[in-house]
């Protein structure tokens, strides 16, 4: 489980990994990266997901903040702009236990 993190919260524990670990895209206007998926291992299904920014430019957003799979987007990208952020996914299982994914580094640049 390379990159997987385990966070014990509640009465159990499980792991979640986000792959790929980096996402980048370039363009003008609205620029969207490819997708990243958070995969829980163990725990009790069903799971809920919350992608959030842990550091970097807050104008970069997750396209599906409550999904297992998301891309990342920035609007208003102009030539020469560069935006970098780090995202994590918090996954909660049906028993109320939570785990946090490895960080995903996101970079969006203007052409």
N, C-alpha and C positions, 0 to 999 in steps of 0.2 A: 504494500500500500504506500508507494512513494508519494510523499506530499500530504498524506492523510493526517488529520489531527483528531485527537480524542479529547473531548471535554466532558467530564463527569458532572452532570447536573441532574438532580432528582435521585431516583433509586437505582438507575442503571447507567450503562455507558455504551457508546457505539462510536463509529468512526465515519467521517465523511471526507471525500477527496473531490477536488475540482480540477477538471482537465479540459483543455490544456491550461497550463499555468500562465501563459502570456497570450495576449490578443492585441493586434495592432491593425490599423486601417488608415488609409489616406484618401483624400478627396476634397471636395469643396461643398459648402452648404451643409446638408445633413449627412454625416458619415457614421456608418454602422460597421462594427467588427463582425467576425464570424462568431459562432456560439461556443459557450463553455457549459459543461454539465457538472452539477454536484451529484455525487453518487454516495448515498449512505450505505454502510455495511454494518449489519446487526441492527439492534433497536427493534421497535415494534411498529410496523406499517399501520395505517398510512402516515406519511411524513408531510410536514409543512416546511416551506422554504422561504427564506428572506435574504435576498442579495442586498448588501449595503456597502457603502464606500468606507474604507478604514483610513485612507489618507489620500492626499492629492487633490486634484481639481474637482470641486463639487458639481461642475457643469457637465461632467461625463456621467451618464445615467445607465442603469440596467434597463433593457427593453422589456423584460419579464421578471420584475423583482420578486414575485411570489411563485415562480416556476422552478423546476429542477434544472431547466436549460434556459440560458439567457444569452443575449448578445449585449453589446455596450454601444452607446450612441452619444454623439455630440452634435448639436445644431449650430448654425452660424459659423462654420469653419471657413476661414479665409486663407489665402495663400500665405505661407510662412508661419501660420499658427501651429502650436504644438500643445497638446493637453495630455497629461499623464495622471492616472489614478490607480489605486489599489483597492480591489474589492474582495470581500469574503462572503460566504454563504453560511447562515445559521440555519441548521436543520433541527426540527423538533419532531420527535416521534409521538405515537398515540399515547404513550405512557407519560409524556411530559418531559422526557429527557432531551437534552440539547447537545449538539456538537457543532463546532465551527470548522469550516474548510480551511485548507491552505490558502494563502493569498493568490489572487489573480492580478497580474500586472497588465494594465491597459494603457495603450498609447494611441492617440489619434492625431494625425498631422494634416495640415493643409498643403496641397500641391503648389 
